[in-house]
Amino acid sequence: MRTIAAHLYRKGPHNPFPGLAAAKRKTGQKLHHQLGSNEGLDMAHHALKAQFGDQVAALSRRYADAECHELRRLLAAHLDIDQGEIVVDAGADSLLALSLRTLCEPGTTVVCSAGTYPTFSYFAQGNGCRLVEPRYLDTDEMLAPDLAALSEAAHLHHARLVYLANPDNPSGYSYSHADIIKLRDSLPEQCSLLLDEAYYEFSDEEESRPLEGVIRLRTFSKAYGMAGLRVGYAIAEKSLIDVMLKVRIHYAVASVSLAAAEFMLTQQQEVQAHIDQVVEQRERLAQLLTSKGLTVFPSATNFVAVRLENTAQAAEAQRRLLEQDVIVHRPPHPSLGHILRITAVADALAPGRLDALFDVIDTHR
């Protein structure tokens, strides 16, 4: 295992509240009579039942399984990996924070591309890390993280962690598994790779094995359509997962969220239909934008990224769309201020929906 936060090189800390489900697994008993925790078990929930149904009310009374045992079992079977190589948390964002807590103490240097998914830099700085940000590869044909620059920065600044979104957010670019292995192998010995695979299901990659020195993050927010329920998981070597469990919030995943994720893993036909629909809409959206003279980058996600002439033009287009009640994303980092990211939903293809963007382009021609 590569270097972790210095204070975690010891036994413990251990989860003080493993929960009812873990106690049942450990003892083999049914444990019907719960007198040892202070959940609202006697709450009748008449109003909640009337609004959301009996099952939501029942799930609401208890903490979820702190170990997320059943979801991890289902994920392990789905991905053909070991259950001990998976940790579940409250969405990929929580897993970003968990990875930083595991690997980095204040003052540690971390590296990411300038303008990539900004939550990483937000959490890294909040964790007291020093942030180094190489620029993207930005050409007429591609917008992508510069893997060589990430590796070079990691060596130059003695980094503990390199973050890479693959497929990338906001560009949509996807590197191959071989590219990822090459990057991992090029990093300093003490440096881990945090691989954010939030859009994994929309890419052509199928590799899910844990990789030495890598934490792979995935989510139920995109392909599974469950962003509001906040469920994600990480794949890593068991020795690293065991360390992550030392600093994980044990009841972070809600019982309703956990039950929904377990159920949706059994509904792969519907999930695949959603993925196919998104890919078809993504290609139609790319064609529409290209027909208007915009540079559209290849995408392996559920969105497309377009390049405008400059930051001012992109900001104007974003503002004009907002005046029409249309939200598109413009990366907050100044390095990518000339980029707009548009989600590939049916609403984006509605007649006239993006006319404010096209009007700005026509005005500046």
Steps between C-alpha positions, in 0.01 A plus 500: 500500500628849417529779755192584709436780750767477771258472794337187355811281531361331811224268612163669498308709537217249475134571426332528841152438357505217242121482526218250519562327168864436588397366842258257335773376266746462786270321744279310259198608705189685382525770771137607482509707817699815439557671835859608448480798267306821493330504160136610477371143494160581655422783258167415335573713191136538397580807291811349342311183407220701343746705297762240402370156589562236766841388374657846513356548849641167618844570354502848650483372857831313498857579413613315190751216517818691583706246305269509194552125490226402254576778252869412509412134443285588200765732359769236542290249306413759234864606451659158561727625777532432873258662745794608714626714211195730514397779733163677471441861597257789445581566136825547311553840663511340845745247363723783376508640852551154648795433267665828599450425871657159446803603298581860587571699812512884492795626296497204259533584130231374263479540122205538263436658160417872506123513456406139562208408728530784754374309804837326522694824536234633739540200729880488458539859611253446783715208610804731517668359191726690262345492152702484175302533175659425160306628200281289272596387152284747305513463121254519212442124526500434874467639850649255747708478817871493415617171651868574444463839670320341797782249545768766461333721762470206739877440479597867510286579805532164681123453488313249713197483270406560136131547414368404156136492387468235230281559305586860569269764639456753337652391167349152465832354381575139594841336522544126448578255779852467359545878526392491864744221582780694328418809707483300823837338428659837426411655836743529793513207737320688779226635270154345451259555213143604582302394193154657485287272280163667557415460129648152467181337368484737202853414382621191315719384787390193696796454733408505870781318677672677788838638397803539723539862604162603356163590654219474243186701578156428353148622561131419470430862402552475123420170329266393782322838517519525881689825560257612770555187708880539528656157459847429364772241540877471475706208373851447638727236646359356823793633703414854389124450548574393858678831563219698336256337742694658790390848395166430329179643646331173588133602457550739208279300260128529576290185533267604216800570276661167579179306430450685170857431387470131587179479299632690197800268473249226417343714225783501248265487201348836593841645581639393162195645324569832671867489398406425138250787500756743638764398244250547217399843632866593549578425136198695379595795719858492371373499143269794568778707656745410225248603235499847656876530459600420858802289592364195685746271675465119500314387811466173689259646756140624521593850380691676225756779533524780244773756452413864438738763369592635844385531859299816435297332225437191713390717793266697274346180362453362850336824613268517198392140553435567867271788403297236313491280816760262351796391713824381340827454683808715446803378698589747777874457448636780276698249293175356361279807509449473122329161533129425539376159616150401389318197640369251245138487615196514274431858610829614344367386161164676528448746210640841589644391835856608414413788266652755739835323462471491122406868492820591687707295258336666200550848648874446538559352155 
